[in-house]
């Protein structure tokens, strides 16, 4: 059958008359088929030992790498009525360009001179606060003058008190002297009277002596009266000293009360001024919110509020904007069973919607039409779909992503892992095992550490 021997039976024995023997002879076409099948089997066996790159596939979509470069919705900070549109959908706007203008719908902001009048109120309150401040300064000066005047008046009264004390002392001495003179005069009068009775003195001398005694007696009474007057002056000086202190305390308390009242009014005026300034700043800032501006360079995607005269509330969405020149990335989602295999820095191949590709997932080197990426972030919790979000950016070592790629485009991601033989991958797939978590290098290190 296989023509192993050189002795041909059909040459020695004719088979032409034996149909059954003729049917057992191999045809030339059958021999070719056997050789082909044998070659295929040998090739398939050899291919079982070829390297295969393990991978997982996941669907995703194109997004922006930075949060501030992703599509956003512009909201109205204040309530208003749409007056003018300055852009259309698809227009390019630069940062700060006016998108639309709205007018006020609240009656407290209808006044066209609201800002100047509020500024006048601020100036008036500020002037009032300054006036109260000047009054406080004047009362402080008045209190200082009262203190200085009180010191001088106390010194003056203390001098008067000292003078009264000295006068009392002087009058006391004078009274003592008057008493001594009175005793002497009384003794001289008695002696003159005895001499007059004995006839040794004349009546004229006796009367002269008696007259002098009356003068001494009058001087004694005058001295006593003078001493009492001095004592009264001393008491008056002491009373005046206490009165000066009481009068000073009363005037000081009154001045301080007026000063504290003025300070309270000043603080109240300053608080009102601050409140009005805050209100003026709010009015001024609110005036700027009547023009809806583009927060960054980009394209107007969709107008949520349309028409002229439509009323919008605070916080209502107005228009969507897509930032220009955004660094692109891909959001892809992986199953929890595959999450331990994905690490920051893993390579990923992408097939973008609209770009044809020939893909051999196990042999990425011979795939065409795919684009490279690098994992840069992995969520720490599962999303609503019970999958983990993985953010992949453009691989700087690969060809750049297409220029016409837009945010929101679909992407089919192929995360690449370890290289294993084809037979191992077939066995893993048939048994439903996950891809290898450890690389061969890590396995060798673990084995050496156990030894």
C-alpha positions as CSV (number, residue, x, y, z in Angstrom):
1,X,0.0,0.0,0.0
2,X,2.8,2.4,0.9
3,X,5.2,1.0,-1.7
4,X,7.7,0.1,0.9
5,X,9.1,-3.0,-1.0
6,X,10.7,-2.9,-4.5
7,X,9.0,-6.2,-5.4
8,X,5.7,-5.3,-7.1
9,X,3.0,-7.9,-6.8
10,X,1.0,-6.4,-9.6
11,X,4.0,-6.9,-12.0
12,X,4.2,-10.7,-11.3
13,X,0.4,-11.4,-10.9
14,X,-2.0,-9.7,-13.3
15,X,-4.9,-8.1,-11.4
16,X,-6.9,-7.2,-14.4
17,X,-9.2,-10.0,-14.1
18,X,-9.8,-9.6,-10.2
19,X,-12.0,-6.7,-9.4
20,X,-11.8,-7.1,-5.7
21,X,-8.0,-7.0,-5.8
22,X,-8.1,-3.9,-8.0
23,X,-10.3,-2.1,-5.5
24,X,-7.6,-2.7,-2.8
25,X,-4.9,-0.9,-4.7
26,X,-4.4,2.7,-3.6
27,X,-5.1,5.4,-6.1
28,X,-2.7,8.2,-6.7
29,X,-5.1,10.9,-5.4
30,X,-5.6,9.0,-2.1
31,X,-1.9,9.0,-1.6
32,X,-1.8,12.8,-2.0
33,X,-4.6,13.2,0.5
34,X,-2.8,11.1,3.1
35,X,0.4,13.0,2.7
36,X,-1.6,16.3,3.1
37,X,-3.4,15.1,6.2
38,X,-0.2,13.9,7.6
39,X,1.4,17.3,6.9
40,X,-1.5,19.1,8.5
41,X,-1.3,17.0,11.6
42,X,2.4,17.5,11.9
43,X,2.0,21.3,11.5
44,X,-0.8,21.4,14.0
45,X,1.3,19.5,16.5
46,X,4.2,21.9,15.9
47,X,1.9,24.9,16.3
48,X,0.8,23.6,19.7
49,X,4.3,24.6,20.9
50,X,4.3,28.1,19.4
51,X,4.1,31.1,21.8
52,X,0.7,32.5,22.5
53,X,0.1,35.9,24.2
54,X,-2.6,35.5,26.8
55,X,-5.2,38.3,26.7
56,X,-8.6,39.5,27.7
57,X,-11.0,41.5,25.6
58,X,-13.2,44.2,26.8
59,X,-15.4,46.9,25.2
60,X,-14.9,50.5,26.0
61,X,-15.2,54.0,24.6
62,X,-12.9,57.0,24.0
63,X,-12.8,59.7,26.6
64,X,-10.5,62.5,27.7
65,X,-7.5,61.7,29.9
66,X,-8.0,64.6,32.3
67,X,-11.4,65.3,34.0
68,X,-11.3,69.0,33.0
69,X,-11.0,68.0,29.3
70,X,-14.1,65.8,29.2
71,X,-17.4,67.0,27.8
72,X,-19.3,69.1,30.3
73,X,-22.6,70.8,30.7
74,X,-22.7,74.6,31.3
75,X,-25.3,75.6,33.9
76,X,-26.9,78.9,34.7
77,X,-25.9,80.3,38.1
78,X,-28.8,82.6,38.3
79,X,-32.4,82.5,37.2
80,X,-33.2,84.5,34.1
81,X,-34.8,84.9,30.7
82,X,-32.9,84.1,27.5
83,X,-32.4,87.3,25.5
84,X,-29.7,86.5,22.8
85,X,-27.8,83.5,21.4
86,X,-24.3,84.3,20.1
87,X,-23.3,80.7,19.0
88,X,-24.8,77.8,17.2
89,X,-24.3,74.0,17.6
90,X,-20.9,72.9,16.3
91,X,-19.3,76.4,16.6
92,X,-15.8,76.7,18.1
93,X,-15.6,78.9,21.1
94,X,-12.5,80.2,23.0
95,X,-12.4,80.5,26.7
96,X,-14.3,83.5,27.8
97,X,-16.5,83.8,24.7
98,X,-20.1,84.8,25.2
99,X,-22.5,82.0,24.5
100,X,-25.8,83.7,25.4
101,X,-27.2,86.6,27.4
102,X,-30.0,86.4,29.9
103,X,-32.0,89.1,31.8
104,X,-33.2,89.2,35.3
105,X,-36.6,87.8,36.3
106,X,-36.6,88.8,40.0
107,X,-38.0,92.2,40.8
108,X,-35.3,93.1,43.3
109,X,-32.7,93.2,40.5
110,X,-34.8,95.1,37.9
111,X,-33.3,98.5,38.8
112,X,-30.8,99.6,36.1
113,X,-29.0,101.8,38.6
114,X,-28.8,99.2,41.3
115,X,-25.1,99.2,41.5
116,X,-24.6,103.0,41.8
117,X,-27.4,103.3,44.4
118,X,-26.0,100.5,46.4
119,X,-22.6,102.2,46.2
120,X,-24.2,105.4,47.5
121,X,-25.6,103.5,50.5
122,X,-22.1,102.0,51.1
123,X,-20.5,105.5,51.0
124,X,-23.2,106.9,53.4
125,X,-22.8,104.1,55.9
126,X,-19.0,104.4,55.6
127,X,-19.3,108.2,56.4
128,X,-21.6,107.4,59.3
129,X,-19.0,105.0,60.7
130,X,-16.3,107.6,60.3
131,X,-18.4,110.2,62.1
132,X,-19.0,107.9,65.0
133,X,-15.2,107.2,65.0
134,X,-14.5,110.9,65.2
135,X,-17.0,111.2,68.0
136,X,-15.3,108.4,69.9
137,X,-12.0,110.2,69.4
138,X,-13.5,113.5,70.7
139,X,-14.9,111.7,73.7
140,X,-11.5,110.1,74.3
141,X,-9.9,113.6,74.3
142,X,-12.7,114.8,76.6
143,X,-12.0,112.0,79.0
144,X,-8.3,112.7,78.9
145,X,-9.0,116.4,79.6
146,X,-11.3,115.4,82.5
147,X,-8.5,113.3,84.0
148,X,-6.0,116.1,83.7
149,X,-8.5,118.7,85.1
150,X,-9.3,116.3,88.0
151,X,-5.7,116.0,88.9
152,X,-5.2,119.8,88.9
153,X,-8.4,120.4,90.9
154,X,-7.4,117.7,93.4
155,X,-4.0,119.4,93.8
156,X,-5.7,122.8,94.2
157,X,-8.1,121.5,96.8
158,X,-5.4,119.6,98.7
159,X,-3.5,122.9,98.9
160,X,-6.6,124.6,100.2
161,X,-7.0,121.8,102.7
162,X,-3.4,122.2,103.8
163,X,-3.9,126.0,104.1
164,X,-7.0,125.4,106.2
165,X,-5.2,123.0,108.5
166,X,-2.4,125.5,109.0
167,X,-4.9,128.2,109.6
168,X,-6.7,126.1,112.2
169,X,-3.3,125.5,113.8
170,X,-2.5,129.2,113.7
171,X,-5.9,130.2,115.1
172,X,-5.5,127.6,117.8
173,X,-2.2,129.1,118.9
174,X,-3.8,132.6,118.7
175,X,-6.7,131.3,120.9
176,X,-4.3,130.0,123.4
177,X,-2.5,133.3,123.4
178,X,-5.9,135.1,123.8
179,X,-6.7,132.9,126.8
180,X,-3.3,133.6,128.4
181,X,-3.9,137.3,127.8
182,X,-7.4,136.9,129.3
183,X,-6.1,135.3,132.4
184,X,-3.4,137.9,132.8
185,X,-6.0,140.7,132.2
186,X,-8.3,139.2,134.7
187,X,-5.5,139.0,137.3
188,X,-4.5,142.5,136.6
189,X,-8.1,143.7,136.8
190,X,-8.5,142.0,140.2
191,X,-5.3,143.4,141.4
192,X,-6.3,146.9,140.2
193,X,-9.6,146.5,141.9
194,X,-7.9,145.6,145.2
195,X,-5.6,148.6,144.9
196,X,-8.5,150.8,144.1
197,X,-10.4,149.6,147.1
198,X,-7.3,150.2,149.3
199,X,-7.1,153.7,147.8
200,X,-3.7,153.1,146.2
201,X,-5.0,153.5,142.6
202,X,-7.3,156.2,141.2
203,X,-10.6,155.5,139.6
204,X,-9.2,156.5,136.3
205,X,-6.5,153.8,136.4
206,X,-9.0,151.2,137.6
207,X,-11.4,152.0,134.7
208,X,-8.5,152.0,132.2
209,X,-7.5,148.5,133.4
210,X,-11.1,147.4,133.3
211,X,-11.3,148.7,129.7
212,X,-8.2,146.8,128.7
213,X,-9.7,143.7,130.3
214,X,-12.8,144.1,128.1
215,X,-10.5,144.3,125.0
216,X,-8.7,141.1,126.1
217,X,-12.0,139.4,126.6
218,X,-13.3,140.5,123.2
219,X,-10.1,139.3,121.6
220,X,-10.5,135.9,123.2
221,X,-14.0,135.7,121.8
222,X,-12.8,136.8,118.4
223,X,-10.0,134.2,118.5
224,X,-12.5,131.5,119.3
225,X,-14.7,132.6,116.5
226,X,-11.8,132.8,114.1
227,X,-10.8,129.2,115.2
228,X,-14.2,127.9,114.5
229,X,-14.3,129.7,111.1
230,X,-10.9,128.0,110.3
231,X,-12.3,124.6,111.3
232,X,-15.3,125.2,109.1
233,X,-13.0,126.1,106.2
234,X,-11.1,122.9,106.9
235,X,-14.3,120.9,106.8
236,X,-15.4,122.7,103.6
237,X,-12.0,121.9,102.0
238,X,-12.4,118.2,102.8
239,X,-15.9,118.2,101.5
240,X,-14.7,120.0,98.3
241,X,-12.0,117.3,97.9
242,X,-14.6,114.5,98.1
243,X,-17.0,116.5,95.9
244,X,-14.3,116.9,93.2
245,X,-13.7,113.2,93.2
246,X,-17.4,112.4,93.0
247,X,-18.0,115.0,90.3
248,X,-15.0,113.6,88.3
249,X,-16.4,110.1,88.6
250,X,-19.8,111.3,87.5
251,X,-18.5,113.2,84.5
252,X,-16.1,110.4,83.6
253,X,-18.9,107.8,83.7
254,X,-21.1,110.0,81.6
255,X,-18.3,110.6,79.0
256,X,-17.4,106.9,78.9
257,X,-21.1,106.0,78.5
258,X,-21.4,108.3,75.6
259,X,-18.1,107.0,74.2
260,X,-19.2,103.4,74.4
261,X,-22.6,104.3,72.8
262,X,-20.7,106.0,70.0
263,X,-18.4,103.0,69.7
264,X,-21.5,100.7,69.5
265,X,-23.0,102.9,66.8
266,X,-19.6,102.9,65.0
267,X,-19.4,99.1,65.1
268,X,-23.0,98.8,63.9
269,X,-22.3,101.3,61.1
270,X,-19.2,99.4,60.1
271,X,-21.1,96.1,60.2
272,X,-23.8,97.7,58.0
273,X,-21.1,99.0,55.7
274,X,-19.6,95.6,55.4
275,X,-23.0,94.0,54.7
276,X,-23.7,96.6,52.0
277,X,-20.3,96.1,50.5
278,X,-20.9,92.4,50.4
279,X,-24.3,93.1,48.8
280,X,-22.7,95.4,46.3
281,X,-20.1,92.7,45.4
282,X,-22.9,90.2,45.0
283,X,-24.8,92.5,42.7
284,X,-21.7,93.2,40.7
285,X,-20.9,89.5,40.4
286,X,-24.5,88.7,39.5
287,X,-24.3,91.2,36.7
288,X,-21.4,89.2,35.2
289,X,-23.5,86.0,35.4
290,X,-26.0,87.5,33.0
291,X,-23.6,86.6,30.2
292,X,-23.0,82.8,29.9
293,X,-19.3,82.4,29.0
294,X,-17.3,79.4,27.7
295,X,-15.2,77.9,30.5
296,X,-12.6,76.6,28.1
297,X,-11.8,76.2,24.4
298,X,-14.1,73.8,22.7
299,X,-17.0,73.1,20.5
300,X,-20.7,73.6,21.2
301,X,-22.2,70.2,21.1
302,X,-25.9,70.5,22.0
303,X,-28.1,73.4,23.2
304,X,-30.4,72.1,26.0
305,X,-32.2,75.4,26.4
306,X,-33.5,76.8,23.1
307,X,-35.4,79.8,21.8
308,X,-35.6,83.5,22.9
309,X,-37.6,84.5,25.9
310,X,-37.5,81.1,27.6
311,X,-37.1,81.3,31.4
312,X,-34.5,79.2,33.1
313,X,-34.0,78.5,36.8
314,X,-30.9,78.6,38.9
315,X,-28.6,75.6,38.1
316,X,-30.5,74.6,34.9
317,X,-28.3,73.1,32.2
318,X,-28.0,75.3,29.1
319,X,-25.6,73.9,26.6
320,X,-23.0,71.0,26.3
321,X,-19.4,71.8,25.3
322,X,-16.7,69.4,24.2
323,X,-13.2,70.7,25.0
324,X,-10.8,71.1,22.1
325,X,-7.3,69.5,22.0
326,X,-8.0,67.0,24.7
327,X,-5.6,64.2,25.5
328,X,-7.5,61.1,24.6
329,X,-7.8,57.9,26.7
330,X,-10.1,54.8,26.6
331,X,-12.4,53.7,29.4
332,X,-12.7,49.9,29.4
333,X,-14.4,47.6,31.8
334,X,-13.1,44.2,33.0
335,X,-14.7,41.4,35.0
336,X,-13.8,40.9,38.7
337,X,-12.2,37.6,37.8
338,X,-9.8,39.4,35.4
339,X,-9.0,42.3,37.7
340,X,-6.0,40.8,39.5
341,X,-4.4,40.3,36.1
342,X,-4.6,44.0,35.2
343,X,-1.9,46.3,36.5
344,X,-0.8,49.8,35.9
345,X,1.6,49.8,33.0
346,X,0.1,46.8,31.2
347,X,0.0,47.0,27.4
348,X,-3.3,47.1,25.6
349,X,-4.2,46.9,21.9
350,X,-7.3,48.7,20.6
351,X,-9.6,48.3,17.6
352,X,-11.4,51.6,17.1
353,X,-14.8,51.8,15.5
354,X,-14.4,53.0,11.9
355,X,-10.8,51.8,11.5
356,X,-10.4,48.4,9.8
357,X,-8.1,45.9,11.5
358,X,-6.8,42.4,11.0
359,X,-6.4,41.0,14.5
360,X,-4.6,37.9,15.8
361,X,-5.2,38.3,19.5
362,X,-2.6,35.7,20.5
363,X,0.0,37.2,18.1
364,X,-0.2,40.9,18.4
365,X,3.1,41.4,16.5
366,X,1.4,40.3,13.2
367,X,-1.9,42.2,13.8
368,X,-2.6,45.2,11.6
369,X,-4.9,48.1,12.2
370,X,-4.6,48.1,16.0
371,X,-3.3,50.8,18.2
372,X,-1.3,50.6,21.4
373,X,-2.2,51.8,24.9
374,X,-0.9,51.7,28.5
375,X,-3.0,51.2,31.6
376,X,-2.7,54.3,33.9
377,X,-5.5,53.9,36.4
378,X,-7.7,51.2,37.8
379,X,-10.8,51.9,39.9
380,X,-10.8,50.6,43.5
381,X,-14.5,49.7,43.4
382,X,-16.9,48.0,41.0
383,X,-19.3,50.1,39.0
384,X,-23.1,49.6,38.6
385,X,-22.4,46.9,36.0
386,X,-20.4,45.0,38.5
387,X,-17.2,45.6,36.5
388,X,-14.1,47.6,37.2
389,X,-13.2,50.6,35.1
390,X,-9.7,50.8,33.6
391,X,-8.3,54.0,32.1
392,X,-5.9,53.5,29.3
393,X,-3.8,56.2,27.6
394,X,-2.0,56.3,24.3
395,X,1.3,54.3,24.3
396,X,4.1,56.8,23.6
397,X,6.2,54.0,22.2
398,X,3.6,53.0,19.5
399,X,2.1,54.7,16.5
400,X,-0.1,57.7,17.5
401,X,-3.8,57.2,17.6
402,X,-5.8,58.6,14.6
403,X,-6.3,62.3,14.5
404,X,-10.0,62.0,13.6
405,X,-10.7,59.9,16.7
406,X,-13.4,61.6,18.7
407,X,-14.6,61.3,22.3
408,X,-17.4,58.8,22.6
409,X,-16.1,56.5,19.8
410,X,-16.2,52.8,20.5
411,X,-13.1,50.8,21.3
412,X,-12.5,47.1,21.5
413,X,-9.6,46.6,23.9
414,X,-7.2,43.6,24.1
415,X,-5.2,43.5,27.3
416,X,-2.0,41.6,26.8
417,X,-0.5,39.3,29.5
418,X,2.1,36.5,29.6
419,X,3.4,34.4,26.6
420,X,2.5,30.7,26.9
421,X,2.4,27.7,24.5
422,X,-0.7,27.3,22.4
423,X,-1.4,23.9,23.9
424,X,-1.5,25.5,27.4
425,X,-3.8,28.2,26.2
426,X,-6.2,25.6,24.7
427,X,-6.1,23.6,27.9
428,X,-6.8,26.7,30.0
429,X,-9.7,27.7,27.8
430,X,-11.3,24.2,27.8
431,X,-11.1,24.1,31.6
432,X,-12.2,27.7,32.1
433,X,-9.2,28.8,34.0
434,X,-8.1,32.5,34.2
435,X,-4.9,33.7,32.6
436,X,-1.7,33.3,34.5
437,X,-1.4,35.9,37.2
438,X,2.4,35.3,37.7
439,X,5.0,35.6,35.0
440,X,7.5,32.9,34.5
441,X,10.2,35.0,36.1
442,X,8.1,35.5,39.2
443,X,7.4,31.7,39.3
444,X,11.2,31.0,39.1
445,X,11.8,33.5,41.9
446,X,9.1,31.9,44.1
447,X,10.6,28.4,43.5
448,X,14.1,29.5,44.3
449,X,12.9,31.2,47.5
450,X,11.2,27.9,48.7
451,X,14.5,26.1,48.1
